[in-house]
Amino acid sequence: MHDKNERFRHELKYQISPVDYYAIRQRLGSVMKLDEHVRADGRYVIRSIYFDNVNDKVLREKINGVQKREKFRIRYYNDDVSYITLEKKIKWNNLCRKIDAKLTKEECRAILAGDTGGMIYHPSGLVRELYCKMKSQQLRPKVLVSYVREPYVYEAGNVRVTFDSNIRSTLFHREFLEETVTDIGVAENPGEMIMEVKFDAFLPEVIQALLQTEGIRQQAYSKYGACRRFG
């Protein structure tokens, strides 16, 4: 479920309709394979807890189109909190890089509760970096973003095409990792999805051809930004 994080990758995003999704997915299925981590239905649920400060630094940098920016998030899949990762995503125009570190459930709960004492001694440099930025920039957990992902992979060019649907934001986010998540859908139009295309140095022509659909265009879409519209 993780992108290789040792280098920058291209990342393109498209907001698509259900009609576009079915057409593109049908074409991709003949060439690309489903990611091995999917459930029986070919999808998995992602929940990400994003960090920001009282001045909404991360959100404002996104809105203002700052070319190089970073954000921290804690992520887990299919509501399985036995495997939790802390991630830092670095974005530079259409290039992105992801660095991650594993957290235990206890470490995660401590960070979310503001109990940061143990972070400075953590073996992961990423956890120690978050500790410093929680102190210097006052980063705090801000919102829980949830969505369903259908991921396809193609070995040449390390291509990954994902369809994200049912994007939801927490209504109340004082507690995280709760068994029952109270949230609200953020889609502006019923059934709309986000298609993300990630690749290393090049996007193979065969994949480019499969993705060609009249009416869709690349755009800067942020799930975090969309979910922050609700608080």
N, C-alpha and C positions, 0 to 999 in steps of 0.2 A: 504493500500500500504506500510505499515511500518512493519518492523520486531520488535518483542518485544526487548526492548533495555536494560533490567535490568540485563542481564547475557550474558556470552560468548556463542556463538553457533558455531557449526561446519560449515565450508563452503568449498565445493569442486567444482572445475570448470573443464569443459571439452569443448574442441573445437570439434564441430561435423559437419558432412556434412548434406545436405538436406535429403539424404536417411536415415541417422541415426535419424534425427529429426522426420520424418514421422513415422518411426517404433516405436520409443520410445513414441511419443505423443499418438499414437493409443493405446498402452498398458496402459499408465498412465490414459487415459480417462475413463477406466473401473473402476478405484479405487479412483483416486484423483478428486477433484472438482476445477473448475476455481475460482480464487480469485474474491471476490464479487465486486471489484472496476473496473473490466474490462469494456471496451466499448462493443457495440453490436457485434463486430467482435472477441471478446475474448482476446483482447490485450489492451495495453495502451502505450503511448509515454512518455518516461522519458527524461528530460533534466537536466543535472548536470553541475554546474559551479565549477570547482576545483580550489583550492588555492595551490600556491607553492611560493617559494621565488626566488630571482635572481640567486641563486646557484642551483636551482632545487633540493632542499633537499628531497622533497617527491619522486620525480622521481628517484633520485640516490639511495635512500634507497630501493626502489622497485627493481631496477636493480641489486643492490649489495646483495639482499636477506637478508636484515636486518630482524631478526626474529620478533621483536616487533616494530610496527610503527603505525602512525596515519595520517589521512588526513581529511581535512575539505572540505565540498562542500555545495553548495546551490542547492536545487532540487525542481522541479515542474513537474506536470503531464499534458499531453494532452494540452499543451500550455495555461493552465489555471493559470494565475498569481494571482488569488485571494487566492490560497492556496500554500504558499511557505514555505519550511523548511530549516533550517540550520542543517547540520548533521556532526558529527565527527565519523568517522569509525576507530576503533582500531583493528588492525590485529596482531595476535600472532600465527605464523605458520598457521595451518588450522583452527584456532579459530578466530571468529570475534565478535565484539560488536558494536552496533550503538547507539549513543545518539543524540537526535534531539530536536529542538526548533522551534516554529512557528515564521515566520517573516511576517510583512506586506509588501506590494509591495513598500511602501515608504521607509521602513527600508532597504529592499533589495537594492533598487536603491542607497541609501546613502552609504551603505557598498561597493557596486561595484564601486562607484565614488570616493572612498577613504575618504568620509566624515564620520569619525569614532567617532566624538564627542559624539553622543548620545549612543554609544554602552556601555560605561563604567557604565551607569546608567540603562541599560536594566534589566528587572526582571529575565531574563534567565541567569543562570550561564554559559551556553555554549556560549552565545553571548559575555559575558564579557571575557571569556577565549579566544575567537577568537580575541577580541580587543587586549588583552595582547600579543598574538602571532603575530598579525599584527605589533605591535610596537617592540617586542623583536626579532622576527625572520624575520620580513619584509615580511610576507605572503601577497600575492596579488592574485586576480582572474587571472587565467592563461589560461584556455581553457574551451569551452563549449562542453560537450560530449552528444550526443543524440543517442537514440536507441529505438527500439520497443520491448516490453516485453510481453510474453505470460506466465502467472503465474498459477501454480497449487498448491493446498494445501492439506494436509492430517493431520488430528487432532492428531493422535497418534504420539508422538515424535515431534510434532510441525514442521512437514516437509513442506518444500517449494521447489518446483522444477520450475525453470524458464528457458525459452528459449529467448535469446536476439539476435535480428537480426537487420540488417541495421544500424550498429554502424557507427556513423559519427562524424567528428571533425570540429569545426569552422575553416574557413580559416582566417577570420579577427575577432579578439575578443577584440576590444577596447570598443565596446558597447555590453551589454547583455540585455536580456528581450525584444529584438526587435521583431516586429511582423513577419518579414521575416528573417529566419535564413539562412545565407550563409555558407554551410558546404561541406564536401567531405567525401565519404565513405572510411573506413580504412581496410576493409576486404582484406586479402591476396588472398583468393580464392572466386570465385563467389558463393553466397548463404551460405557461412559458418556461423555458429551460435555458440553462447556460451551457454552451459547448466550449470546452477548453481544449486547445491543441498545444501540446508541449513536445519539443524536439531539441536535439543537440545542434550540430552545425547546419544541418539542412533538413528540409521536408521533402521526402521522396516524391517524385512526380506522380506515382500511382496513388499516393494518399492525397496529394493536391487535387487530382482529378475526382476522387471520390467525394471530396468535401465541397465541390463546386455546386452551389445551389443559388438560383436567382433570388435576390431580395435579402439575403443575409449579409451583414457587414461586420467587420471587426470593430470592437468598441472596448472602452475601458470600463469594465464592470467590477465592482468590489462587493462581495457578499457581506463583508464587515460594514461597508458604507451603507448598503441597502438595509441591513438589520438595525443600524444605529438611527434610522429614521423614527424608530419607535421608542427611543430613550437611550 
